[in-house]
Amino acid sequence: MIARAWGPAVLGLFVLAVVMSFFNFEISKWQWMLNGVVFFGGAVVFTISRGMTFFVVKRLFETVFVVWMIASLTFILLRVLPGGPFDSEKALPPEVLANLAKKYHLNDSVPKQYLDYMVDLLHGDLGQSYKYIGRDTSAIIAESLPSSVQLGIYALLISYIVGIPAGVLAGWKQGSKTDFAAMFLAISGVSLPSFLMAPIFIMVFCFWLGWFEPALWEGPGYYVLPMVVLGLRPAAVIARLTRASVLEVIHSDYIRTAKAKGLDSRTILFKHVLRNSLIPVLTLSGPLAAGVLTGSFVIEQIFAIPGIAKHLVLSVTNRDYPLILGTTLLFSVMLVIANLVTDFLMAVIDPRVKMI
């Protein structure tokens, strides 16, 4: 009962928020608060009712430990690798380097720098960027993350809306022309790189047909091509995995029993085959969602989207220590959260799942 009431409510609020975001309607803070109360309140009740409290608490502690390990290892690697954040082709005067090192405490011992960073991290301070003078790393991430998350959510929706029906249809119609066509498109989607597909889509749909805008991130006309290009590869992966799962479920004993009882094909497909076929897909969804939500550097560069991916790549090139650490922590936290949400969805879809 809890899952039946909570699931539609969360899904409805999520769809409403996505639609409003796509058409550039402002989402009020009250709607965000309502979404948070429904999601987290329902999650708490569902967790307690399914006996998953210990599992969730354990995962939260594991999340803190994983984030701490990633932050520590990244911090140490940045200090061990040769070179410094202010090394460049044009050498700076020693006085300037000394002043910069003093300002950013780079002349302190490595253990002291590590302890200072961890204390600041506990207070939510990611430090100031070395290359964006006078700007906090938190402000840079807060400015660029919404575009990447927005793009990632749209791409995820495309991947699931296209991938799951294509995989189910191909598996249900095994050996047919539909199966061959769906798998041909899926293999093409996996094989063709994004940097090849994006220019082709821009050429066809922007310059030849004039349907969409070729760059920037300013409205629905700008959103369609990037989200489709970014969503096609995961859609292809989901379609192939769904097909394999459907073929495995179709040959199960309970499906043969359902056919022997005289149930029609539609009931067997949607009531028995589809639900059980989604479990392997959900297992993949955690890392897949984290990767897509954080955006793609190639897609953001080609379509000139002001997202977070470019900061991750450029921060490594610039040896911008605070920005490297901030974006790395962001990616790791999103991956852990995506995996935790995946575990919840598996428990919702399959009542046999008991997590302790």
C-alpha positions, 0 to 999 in steps of 0.5 A: 500500500505504501509503495502504491501510494508513494510511487505515483505521488513521487512520479507525478511531482517529478514529471510536473517538475520536468515539464515545467523545467523544459518549458522554462517555467519557474519552479517555486520554493514551495513546490521544491519543498513539497517534492522534498517532503513527499520523496523523503517522507515517503522514503522514510516510511517505506524504509521502516515498513520494509525493514530496510532501516539498518541497510539505509543507515549502513549505506549512509555511513558507507557513503561518508566513508567513500567520500572521505576516501575519495577526497583524501586520495585525490588530495594526496595525488594532487600533491604527489604528482609533479608540477604545481598549480601555477606552473605555466609556459610563462614563468612567474617571478619568484616573488609572485609565486611566493605570494601566491603560495602564501595566499593559498597556504601551499607553503604549509606542510602537506599534513597541515594542508590536508587537515585544513582542507578536511575541516573546511570541507566539514563546514561546506567550504570547498575553497577558492579556485586558483584560476577563477580569481576571487571565486569560490569553488562552491559558487562555480559548481552551483552556477554550472551544475543545474544545466548539467543536471537538467541535460542529464535528466532529459537524456535519462528520460529519453534513454528509458522511454526509448530503450525499455520499449525497444528492448521489450518489443525486440525480446517479445518478437524474437527473430522477427524484423522488429527484433533485427531492426531494434537491435541494429539501431541499438548496436549503431547507437552503442558504436557511433560516438557522440562527437560524430552523431552531434554534428550530423544531427546539427547539420540535418535538424538545424541547418537543413530542416531548421527545426532546432537551435544548434547551440546554447541552453536557453529554451526548449528549442535548444534542449532537444538535440543535446538531450537526444544525442546524449540519451541515444547511447544509454538508450541503446545499452538499455535496449540490449540489456532489456531484450536479453532480460526479456528472453530470459524471463520468457523461458521461465516456468511461471511464464509457461504456466501463465500461457497454459492458463490461457492468459492473453499475450498483453497480460503476460507481457505487461503483468509478468514479463515487463516487471521482472525484466526491469530488475537487471536494467535497474542494476545498471541504472545507478552508474548509468544515471550518475554518468548521464546526470553529470553531463558529457564534456563532448556534448557540452562543448559541441552545443556550447552548454555551460555545464559542470563537465568542462570545469572538471576537464579544465580544472585538471588542465589548469591544476586548479586543486580546489576545483578538481577536488570539488568536481571529483567529490560531486561526481562521487556523491552523485554516483553513491546517491544514484546507487542508493536510489537504484536499491530503493527502486529494486525493492519497490519493483520486486517485493522479494528483495529484502535488504539488511 
